Amino acid sequence: MAGAVGRPRRSAPRRAGKNPREEILDASAELFTRQGFATTSTHQIADAVGIRQASLYYHFPSKTEIFLTLLKSTVEPSTLLAENLANREASPEFRLWALVAAEVRLLLSTKWNVGRLYQLPIVASEEFDEYHTQREALTNIFRSIATEIVGDDPRAELPFHITMSAIEMRRNDGKVPSPLTGDSLPDTAIMLADAALAVLGAQLPDNREEQTLELIRQASGQ
């Protein structure tokens, strides 16, 4: 058929997604989070999507590339937001609160608990150095802002770990815990952002939720 991309499907679409690439990522996220990287095959992923295995390679050159794409999706939006925050005249308390809330919001916005992927042993492989670099950069941003508040204090490490606790708090059943919305933040995001400042003994900024939502809109180009 004219205009067709890749090979034809083996069956009707089985996955939510605007295109085959998104469907592949959705199926991969489920399989990786439920049974791990090593025991998930590209054949299983293709079957879960309803496409031929050869068609999968049209969109991703390897299983590793699929996994890396999912890993990067957990850090790239928050890194962009952090860059926007660095260009604003705002208190470190607000910048840290906004970063925690935005990252938790992201971790709760997916069908599958993709944040769990970084806990898998395979992530230590050199194949994922790009992700390690991005994650370390994001971790350093959390630490740097916290240090502005408490100075050279071990507590500066805690806000990032408080943020990542959202991974343990959410389910992994194919249902989005907190769908993305432009007019409110998830209760869990607000709770953990408040906790990140409380552990540093910092005062909560005024209008923090509204300002954070505006920053997210700016970062996403809305």
C-alpha positions in Angstrom: 0.0 0.0 0.0 1.4 3.4 -0.9 2.7 5.4 2.0 3.1 2.4 4.3 6.0 2.4 6.7 7.7 -0.8 7.7 6.2 -4.2 7.4 2.5 -5.0 7.8 1.1 -6.0 11.2 0.5 -9.6 12.1 -2.8 -8.5 13.7 -4.9 -5.5 14.7 -3.2 -3.1 17.2 -3.1 -4.4 20.7 -1.5 -1.4 22.4 -2.4 2.2 23.2 -0.2 4.6 21.3 -0.2 7.2 18.5 2.1 5.1 16.3 4.0 1.7 16.3 7.0 3.2 18.1 4.8 4.2 21.1 3.1 0.8 21.1 6.5 -0.9 21.2 7.6 1.3 24.1 4.4 0.5 25.9 4.8 -3.3 25.5 8.5 -3.1 26.4 7.8 -1.1 29.5 5.3 -3.8 30.7 7.6 -6.7 30.0 10.8 -5.1 31.3 9.2 -3.9 34.6 7.4 -7.3 35.1 10.0 -9.8 34.1 13.3 -7.9 33.7 15.6 -7.2 30.7 17.4 -10.5 30.3 14.3 -12.6 30.1 12.4 -10.3 27.7 13.0 -11.0 24.0 12.3 -8.9 21.0 10.0 -11.7 19.8 7.9 -11.2 23.0 7.8 -7.5 22.5 6.7 -7.8 18.9 4.1 -10.4 19.8 2.7 -8.1 22.5 2.3 -5.3 20.0 0.9 -7.5 17.2 3.7 -6.9 14.7 6.4 -9.1 13.1 9.7 -9.2 14.8 11.4 -7.7 11.8 9.0 -4.7 12.0 10.2 -3.9 15.5 13.8 -3.5 14.1 12.5 -0.8 11.7 11.7 1.4 14.7 14.5 0.3 17.1 17.8 -1.3 16.2 18.0 -3.4 19.3 16.4 -4.4 22.6 19.1 -2.3 24.3 18.0 0.8 22.4 14.4 0.3 23.5 15.5 0.0 27.1 17.7 3.1 26.9 14.8 5.1 25.4 12.6 4.1 28.4 15.4 4.9 30.9 16.0 8.4 29.4 12.3 9.2 29.5 12.6 9.3 33.3 15.2 12.0 33.5 15.1 14.1 30.3 12.0 16.2 31.1 13.2 17.0 34.6 16.6 18.0 33.3 15.0 20.4 30.9 12.9 21.9 33.7 16.1 22.2 35.9 17.7 24.2 33.1 14.7 26.5 33.0 14.9 26.9 36.8 18.6 27.9 36.6 17.6 30.8 34.4 15.1 32.2 36.8 15.5 34.4 39.8 13.9 32.1 42.4 14.9 30.9 45.8 16.6 27.6 46.2 13.7 26.4 48.3 11.3 27.0 45.3 13.7 25.5 42.8 14.1 22.4 44.8 10.4 22.1 45.5 9.5 22.5 41.8 12.1 19.9 40.7 10.9 17.3 43.2 7.3 17.8 42.4 7.9 17.7 38.6 10.0 14.5 38.7 7.4 12.8 40.9 4.7 13.9 38.6 6.6 12.4 35.7 7.2 9.1 37.5 3.4 8.8 38.3 2.3 9.6 34.7 3.1 6.4 33.0 1.1 3.1 32.7 4.1 1.1 33.8 6.5 1.9 36.6 9.4 2.7 34.3 11.3 4.3 37.2 11.8 0.7 38.4 14.0 -0.1 35.4 17.0 1.7 36.8 17.1 -0.8 39.7 17.7 -3.7 37.3 21.3 -5.1 37.3 21.7 -4.6 33.5 21.7 -0.9 34.0 25.2 -1.1 35.3 26.4 -2.1 31.8 28.5 0.3 29.8 25.8 0.1 27.1 23.8 2.5 29.3 26.5 5.1 29.9 24.5 7.8 28.3 21.7 7.3 30.8 24.2 7.2 33.7 25.6 10.5 32.6 22.1 12.1 32.4 21.0 10.6 35.7 24.2 11.8 37.5 23.7 15.2 36.1 20.1 15.3 37.4 21.3 14.0 40.8 23.9 16.7 41.0 21.3 19.4 40.3 19.2 18.1 43.2 22.3 18.0 45.5 23.5 21.4 44.4 20.2 23.2 45.1 19.9 21.4 48.5 23.4 22.5 49.3 22.4 26.1 48.7 19.9 25.6 51.6 21.8 23.6 54.1 25.4 24.0 53.0 27.9 21.1 53.2 25.5 18.8 55.0 24.7 15.1 54.4 21.1 16.0 54.2 21.7 17.5 50.8 21.6 13.9 49.4 18.1 13.3 50.7 15.8 15.3 48.4 16.7 13.1 45.4 16.1 9.9 47.3 12.8 11.2 48.6 11.8 11.9 45.0 12.7 8.4 43.9 10.6 6.9 46.7 7.6 7.6 44.3 8.8 4.5 42.4 8.2 2.3 45.4 4.9 4.0 46.2 3.2 3.5 42.9 1.6 0.4 41.3 2.6 -1.4 38.1 -0.7 -2.7 36.8 -1.0 -0.8 33.5 -3.1 2.0 35.0 -1.7 5.5 35.2 -1.6 6.6 38.9 -1.8 10.3 38.0 -2.5 11.3 34.4 -0.7 14.5 33.4 -2.8 17.6 33.7 -1.9 21.3 33.3 -4.0 22.6 36.2 -2.9 20.5 39.2 -0.1 18.4 40.6 -0.6 14.9 42.0 -1.1 14.8 45.8 1.9 12.5 46.1 4.1 15.0 44.2 3.1 17.8 46.6 3.6 15.5 49.6 7.1 14.4 48.6 8.2 17.9 47.5 7.0 19.2 50.9 8.9 16.4 52.6 12.1 17.2 50.7 12.1 20.7 52.1 11.1 19.6 55.6 14.0 17.2 55.8 16.3 20.2 55.2 14.4 22.4 57.7 13.5 24.8 54.9 10.4 26.9 54.7 7.8 26.1 52.1 7.5 28.7 49.3 4.2 30.5 48.7 2.2 29.7 45.6 4.6 26.8 44.9 2.1 24.6 43.1 0.9 27.3 40.7 4.4 28.5 39.9 5.6 25.0 39.3 2.8 24.2 36.9 3.7 27.4 34.9 7.3 26.3 34.7 6.2 22.9 33.4 4.1 24.5 30.7 7.0 26.7 29.7 9.4 23.7 29.6 7.0 21.8 27.4 6.5 24.7 25.1 2.8 25.1 25.9 
